[in-house]
């Protein structure tokens, strides 16, 4: 038995291979969870979606505000002023001839008039046509409100042309026209005359307090000239009194 133990040729202990899963009794490293990655992706998508939605809402809001701004009186005035600065050729609207009786102490007289309205842009002609019966009626009122003696002078004809332009403007652009008139600081008598021919509302000169408030409000606006109004002037083609 001793010889067997001392014999070097005797086979030694056989090595045993470790099982594929590692040495039995040792725990395998835990697998990483994909949940944080999924949550992060969802958060990013939500943020992107919210950003796009917010941008779309903001863009729609700004577009609506811009559309509303275009309808304001200030915006229309800016547009007209810009149009004037561009030095575009004026547009003229030919009116049908008018024949009216004139008040006079020397008997019956009448006036025959042909005229052109100088307007700020082509769209004004469409507005005039929309209100044509009212426009014609107001022009007849203005023409028949002056005596033959008043219309015999150059100054009388100029005043007549301005009144015709005002009454037409008061129909197609009443707010802007009222501001323009009040900025001219008219007297109470002038206001009453403009009321009579329909260029200003009936209550424009009702009380001094109301007139003062209206003038203060008009003063906050840009200084408006005749060239800022839709109808900028009246040119007479013929002017016959008999």
DRENDOZA-948169 format. One record per residue (C-alpha): residue number from 0; x, y, z. Coordinates in pm, whole numbers, plus 50000, padded with zeros to 5 digits. Example, Ala and Ser with C-alpha at 12.3 -4.5 7.8 and 13.67 -1.06 7.14 Angstrom:
2
     k      c1      c2      c3
     0   51230   49550   50780
     1   51367   49894   50714
This chain:
242
     k      c1      c2      c3
     0   50000   50000   50000
     1   50295   50222   50067
     2   50430   50153   49720
     3   50117   50270   49558
     4   50131   50598   49740
     5   50497   50659   49637
     6   50453   50560   49269
     7   50485   50883   49063
     8   50318   50722   48764
     9   49993   50696   48943
    10   49731   50923   48793
    11   49654   51244   48985
    12   49311   51386   49062
    13   49104   51475   48750
    14   49008   51851   48703
    15   48634   51906   48674
    16   48516   52181   48426
    17   48296   52453   48567
    18   47936   52442   48452
    19   47833   52697   48182
    20   47632   52902   48426
    21   47928   52951   48654
    22   48019   52777   48972
    23   47720   52635   49142
    24   47621   52844   49439
    25   47734   53182   49288
    26   47455   53439   49180
    27   47451   53561   48815
    28   47475   53946   48765
    29   47122   54102   48745
    30   46994   54217   48400
    31   46949   54598   48355
    32   46582   54714   48337
    33   46466   54903   48022
    34   46194   55092   48213
    35   46399   55414   48275
    36   46483   55433   47903
    37   46117   55392   47806
    38   46014   55661   48056
    39   46279   55898   47920
    40   46159   55846   47561
    41   45798   55908   47665
    42   45897   56228   47847
    43   46089   56354   47544
    44   45794   56281   47315
    45   45557   56461   47551
    46   45786   56764   47564
    47   45820   56773   47185
    48   45444   56733   47141
    49   45376   57007   47394
    50   45625   57237   47226
    51   45472   57183   46881
    52   45123   57228   47021
    53   45224   57545   47204
    54   45389   57684   46891
    55   45079   57611   46683
    56   44855   57775   46944
    57   45083   58080   46960
    58   45096   58107   46580
    59   44717   58085   46555
    60   44680   58350   46825
    61   44920   58589   46652
    62   44746   58534   46318
    63   44408   58614   46474
    64   44549   58926   46641
    65   44699   59038   46309
    66   44367   58986   46130
    67   44184   59184   46399
    68   44446   59460   46384
    69   44392   59494   46009
    70   44027   59583   46074
    71   44100   59865   46318
    72   44071   60228   46221
    73   44441   60284   46297
    74   44539   60006   46058
    75   44324   60141   45778
    76   44474   60485   45827
    77   44827   60345   45817
    78   44742   60164   45495
    79   44605   60482   45338
    80   44909   60683   45448
    81   45144   60420   45306
    82   44947   60423   44982
    83   44987   60800   44964
    84   45362   60778   45026
    85   45403   60543   44734
    86   45295   60828   44501
    87   45061   60612   44300
    88   44847   60774   44034
    89   44514   60895   44176
    90   44190   60717   44098
    91   43888   60912   43980
    92   43524   60809   44003
    93   43285   60976   43759
    94   42944   61057   43903
    95   42624   61091   43704
    96   42519   61451   43629
    97   42312   61634   43892
    98   42043   61897   43837
    99   41894   62076   44137
   100   41694   62387   44211
   101   41878   62668   44387
   102   41726   62895   44651
   103   41744   63255   44539
   104   41568   63583   44602
   105   41558   63670   44233
   106   41333   63382   44125
   107   41381   63020   44037
   108   41726   62902   43934
   109   41885   62566   43887
   110   42229   62413   43888
   111   42366   62147   43653
   112   42685   61977   43768
   113   42913   61704   43640
   114   43192   61592   43874
   115   43466   61344   43948
   116   43554   61218   44293
   117   43925   61173   44359
   118   43959   60861   44576
   119   44251   60707   44765
   120   44229   60364   44599
   121   44022   60162   44356
   122   43830   59982   44633
   123   43663   60310   44731
   124   43467   60309   44406
   125   43311   59977   44508
   126   43206   60123   44843
   127   43050   60424   44671
   128   42849   60193   44446
   129   42728   59995   44747
   130   42580   60311   44899
   131   42505   60491   44571
   132   42139   60590   44645
   133   42244   60739   44981
   134   42548   60909   44824
   135   42337   61067   44550
   136   42076   61185   44800
   137   42339   61351   45022
   138   42509   61519   44726
   139   42174   61662   44612
   140   42119   61793   44966
   141   42457   61969   44958
   142   42406   62114   44609
   143   42063   62254   44689
   144   42175   62402   45022
   145   42376   62682   44858
   146   42235   62990   44694
   147   42323   63106   44346
   148   42508   63402   44496
   149   42723   63177   44714
   150   42815   62948   44426
   151   42907   63233   44196
   152   43246   63274   44366
   153   43555   63053   44349
   154   43552   63022   44727
   155   43189   62911   44718
   156   43268   62634   44470
   157   43565   62519   44681
   158   43348   62499   44994
   159   43086   62307   44797
   160   43345   62055   44680
   161   43474   62001   45035
   162   43121   61949   45168
   163   43046   61693   44896
   164   43366   61502   44981
   165   43277   61508   45352
   166   42924   61376   45306
   167   43048   61089   45087
   168   43326   61008   45335
   169   43077   61016   45623
   170   42881   60740   45448
   171   43164   60503   45358
   172   43403   60584   45648
   173   43206   60760   45925
   174   43453   60717   46213
   175   43756   60847   46027
   176   43554   61137   45888
   177   43427   61238   46232
   178   43783   61236   46371
   179   43903   61447   46078
   180   43624   61704   46128
   181   43684   61731   46503
   182   44059   61776   46449
   183   43978   62086   46243
   184   43833   62246   46558
   185   43505   62350   46391
   186   43276   62603   46555
   187   42933   62502   46681
   188   42779   62671   46377
   189   43003   62470   46142
   190   42912   62148   46321
   191   42543   62225   46291
   192   42585   62291   45919
   193   42766   61957   45880
   194   42485   61789   46073
   195   42231   61951   45844
   196   42390   61814   45527
   197   42456   61475   45688
   198   42836   61495   45718
   199   42826   61456   46098
   200   42593   61272   46341
   201   42291   61469   46456
   202   42411   61493   46817
   203   42764   61612   46737
   204   42693   61965   46861
   205   42428   61874   47118
   206   42630   61990   47418
   207   42960   62166   47468
   208   43072   61887   47702
   209   43007   61615   47446
   210   43189   61814   47178
   211   43489   61867   47406
   212   43513   61497   47491
   213   43495   61407   47123
   214   43764   61662   47037
   215   43995   61529   47309
   216   43947   61176   47179
   217   44019   61289   46823
   218   44333   61468   46942
   219   44478   61133   47056
   220   44470   61015   46696
   221   44725   61093   46424
   222   44674   61420   46250
   223   44449   61336   45957
   224   44455   61529   45632
   225   44211   61529   45341
   226   44450   61295   45158
   227   44402   61032   45430
   228   44028   61011   45365
   229   43874   60770   45111
   230   43739   61060   44901
   231   44021   61313   44879
   232   43850   61580   44675
   233   43592   61680   44415
   234   43669   61802   44064
   235   43390   61968   43867
   236   43376   61885   43498
   237   43095   62131   43431
   238   42919   62380   43654
   239   42621   62559   43500
   240   42382   62789   43686
   241   42074   62944   43526
